[in-house]
């Protein structure tokens, strides 16, 4: 396998990613992953979620540490404002996924990134979630991502990085395509 050697580091081990891609072609069953978040209602509109284990590479995986996320709603919704709203967390996930893709693709294409800044905005009419109008969607009407990228590349190369990141982003795909979501309830 030829792995490109570069004289800079955007912080992405592209060689390892390309090796993983090659290994998964030989064992496609190992490419099936099941990500998990375990959540507990705290009080009011506050929820605490933990991420620590997942299924991947054919077996259960346990991280060395877990990550905790607190979601809540702002005071203007008569809530405690103890964390970002769940929809804001979704915007953070989109920004993080696209940003990781841009860094990895730039590294693979031999492009030095100096800075990548994005603003991700979701537009929502909250009359839907408040039950005021059944014709108003509960979710975003639209999402806009704006980038300011300083890279040692021309505009077309930078635009191509962003386009390829969108094409390979799991979160972008989840937001822009229907996803089957099943909800199961167990009474304790």
C-alpha positions in Angstrom: 0.0 0.0 0.0 1.3 3.5 -0.9 0.8 6.0 1.8 1.5 9.6 1.0 4.3 11.2 3.0 3.8 14.8 3.9 5.9 17.3 5.7 3.2 18.7 7.9 0.5 17.4 10.2 -3.2 18.4 10.3 -3.5 15.9 13.2 -5.0 13.0 11.2 -3.3 9.7 10.8 -4.4 9.1 7.3 -2.1 6.1 6.9 -4.0 4.3 9.7 -7.4 5.2 8.1 -6.3 3.9 4.7 -5.0 0.7 6.3 -8.3 0.2 8.2 -10.2 0.8 4.9 -8.1 -1.9 3.2 -8.6 -4.4 6.2 -12.3 -3.8 6.1 -12.5 -4.7 2.4 -11.1 -8.1 3.4 -13.5 -8.4 6.4 -16.6 -6.4 5.6 -18.6 -7.8 8.6 -16.2 -5.9 10.9 -17.4 -2.6 9.4 -20.8 -2.9 11.1 -20.8 -0.5 14.2 -23.5 0.1 16.8 -23.0 3.4 18.6 -24.7 4.0 22.0 -25.7 6.8 24.3 -27.3 6.0 27.7 -29.4 8.8 29.0 -31.1 9.6 32.4 -33.6 12.3 33.0 -32.3 14.5 35.8 -35.1 17.1 36.5 -37.3 19.4 34.5 -36.0 19.4 30.9 -32.4 18.3 31.9 -31.0 15.0 30.8 -27.6 13.5 31.4 -26.2 11.2 28.7 -23.1 9.0 28.8 -21.1 7.5 26.0 -18.6 4.8 26.8 -19.1 1.6 24.9 -20.0 0.6 21.4 -20.0 -2.4 19.1 -17.5 -2.5 16.3 -14.9 -4.6 14.5 -17.0 -7.6 15.3 -17.1 -7.2 19.1 -18.1 -4.9 22.0 -15.6 -2.1 22.5 -15.1 -0.2 25.8 -13.4 3.2 25.8 -10.8 4.0 28.5 -13.0 6.8 29.6 -16.7 7.8 29.2 -18.0 11.1 28.0 -21.0 12.9 29.7 -23.3 15.3 28.0 -25.9 17.4 29.7 -28.8 18.8 27.7 -31.4 21.2 28.9 -33.4 24.2 27.6 -32.8 27.9 28.1 -34.6 30.0 30.7 -36.8 31.5 28.0 -38.5 28.1 27.9 -39.0 28.2 31.7 -36.1 25.7 32.1 -32.9 25.5 34.0 -30.4 26.3 31.2 -28.0 23.7 32.6 -26.8 22.6 29.1 -27.2 23.0 25.4 -30.5 22.0 23.9 -30.6 18.7 22.1 -31.0 20.4 18.8 -27.9 22.5 19.5 -26.0 19.2 20.3 -27.1 18.0 16.8 -25.6 21.1 15.2 -22.4 20.5 17.2 -22.4 16.9 15.9 -22.7 18.1 12.3 -19.9 20.7 12.8 -17.7 18.1 14.4 -18.3 15.4 11.7 -17.8 17.8 8.8 -14.7 19.3 10.4 -13.1 15.9 11.0 -13.8 15.0 7.4 -12.2 18.3 6.1 -9.0 17.6 8.2 -8.7 14.0 7.1 -9.3 14.7 3.4 -6.9 17.7 3.5 -4.2 15.5 5.1 -4.8 12.8 2.4 -4.7 15.4 -0.4 -1.5 17.0 0.9 -3.2 20.3 1.9 -2.0 22.1 5.0 -4.9 23.6 7.0 -4.1 26.7 9.0 -7.6 27.2 10.4 -11.1 26.0 9.9 -14.0 27.9 11.4 -17.7 27.1 10.9 -21.0 28.4 12.0 -23.9 25.9 11.9 -27.4 27.4 12.2 -30.6 25.5 12.4 -33.9 27.3 11.6 -37.0 26.2 13.5 -40.5 27.5 14.1 -41.1 26.3 17.7 -44.9 26.4 17.3 -44.6 22.8 16.2 -42.9 21.4 19.3 -45.2 23.5 21.5 -48.2 21.8 20.0 -49.6 25.2 18.8 -49.9 24.2 15.1 -50.0 20.7 13.7 -49.0 22.0 10.3 -45.6 23.2 11.6 -42.8 20.8 11.6 -41.2 19.9 15.0 -37.7 19.9 13.6 -35.5 22.2 11.6 -36.9 23.9 8.5 -33.3 24.1 7.3 -29.7 24.1 8.3 -26.9 26.3 7.1 -23.2 25.7 7.5 -20.8 28.6 6.7 -17.0 28.0 6.6 -14.0 30.3 6.8 -11.0 28.1 5.8 -7.4 29.2 5.7 -5.4 26.6 3.9 -2.4 26.3 1.6 -4.7 25.6 -1.4 -6.8 27.6 -3.9 -10.5 28.2 -3.5 -11.5 25.3 -5.7 -9.4 22.8 -3.7 -10.9 24.1 -0.5 -14.4 23.8 -1.9 -13.6 20.3 -3.0 -12.5 19.4 0.6 -15.9 20.6 2.0 -17.8 18.8 -0.7 -16.0 15.5 -0.1 -16.5 15.9 3.6 -20.3 16.3 3.1 -20.2 13.2 0.9 -18.6 11.1 3.6 -20.1 12.6 6.7 -22.3 10.2 8.7 -24.1 13.1 10.5 -24.7 15.0 7.3 -26.2 11.8 5.9 -28.4 11.3 9.0 -29.7 14.8 8.8 -30.3 15.0 5.0 -31.8 11.5 4.5 -34.6 9.7 6.2 -33.4 7.4 9.0 -35.5 4.6 10.4 -35.9 5.3 14.2 -37.6 2.7 16.3 -38.8 3.6 19.9 -39.3 0.8 22.5 -41.0 1.5 25.8 -40.6 -0.7 29.0 -42.6 0.1 32.1 -40.7 -0.5 35.3 
